Amino acid sequence: MPRNWPKDLRLRIAVIADLHVCPRWMPLDRVARIVARTNALAPDIVLLPGDFAPSRRMTKFAGREEPDAWARLLAKLEAPLGCHAVLGNHDWWDDIQVQMRRHGPTPSGEALKRAGIPVYENEAVRLEKDGQPFWLAGLGDQWAFWPRPQNYEEFRRGGKVGYEGVDDLPATLAKVTDDAPILLMVHEPDIFPEVPDRVALTVCGHTHGGQISLAGFTPVVPSKFGSRYVYGHIVEGGRDLIVSGGLGVSGMPVRFGVPPEIVVIDLGVAPRGVTA
C-alpha cells in the first residue's frame, strides 16, 4: 500500500501496456480478447502506458494494423473513471516524418484521441472516486526521438548523447493544484529516481519484464538502469513503482519466462493479484 494513498480510498486500476499491435503477433482479435478480459476484471480506471505501435523492425516481418482499428477496440474498455493513455517510444518512432520534424502529432496519439481516449503529455487531471479526489498525471515520453545524425556515432559507441524526450516532470506535477494523492503514468521507468515523495504511485511499462528471463536473469533490459526497474512492484526510499511486463513483443517475436499480463492494482484494500 503506497504510504501517500488514503487507506479508505478504494481504487481498482487495470494496466494494459506494450500491446505492439501487428497482424502476426498481436492481431486485432487478440486485442479484442484483451479488452473483454480487462472489462471482466471490473476496474475503476484503465491505464494505457504506451507502445501501441510495433517496432519498425517487427513491421518488416509482421506488417502493421491501422491505428484507428486498434484504437476503436480500446475504446470499448469499460471503467467508471475512464481509460487514459500516454505514448511510448515506439509510438513516436513509428512515423519517420515525426522523427524528422522532432515533434508530434503521432499516428497512435491521433487515433486514440479520435476514439475518445485522452492522451496525456505532461498533463494532469483531477478525478474522484466515492467523493474522494485524486490526481492522474501523465508524463511525455522520455525516448521520443532517435539521436540526431551528428550524434549517432557517439551514441552507438555508448556515448552520453542518446534519445531525446518530450517529458517534463516538474511541469507535469505543477498541474496538480491541491494535496489530493497523485498517480503518475509514464512509459519508461527511468524517470523514477526523479519522482518526488508527493507522488503516491508511479505506473509504467516499456521493459516487457525483459521479455526473456532465464531463472530471473534478464539479458536485455531497455533501461539505463539495467535490471533495477525491470519488472514488478519496486519500493525505493518509501516511493512505489509498478512496472508491467506488458502484452506484446518487440525486437524478436518471443517471450520466455515473462508471460504477457494485464496488471490489476487494488489500492485501499488488500491486493487481489495480478492477472495475466
Buried (B, 14 or more C-beta within 10 A) or exposed (E): BBEBBBEEBBBBBBBBBBBBBBEEBBBBEBBBEBBEBBBEBEBBBBBBBBBBBBBEEBBEEBEBBEBBEBBBBBBBBBBEBBBBBBBBBBBBBBBEEBBEEEEBEBBBBBBBBEBEBBBBBBBBBEBEBEEBEBBBBBBBBBBBBBBEEEBBEEBEEEEEBBBBBBBEBEEBBEBBEEEBBBBBBBBBBBBBEEBEEBBBBBBBBBBBBBBBBEEEEBEBBBBEEEBBBBBEEBEEEEBBBBBBBBBBBBBEBEBEBBEBBBBBBBBBEEEEEBEE
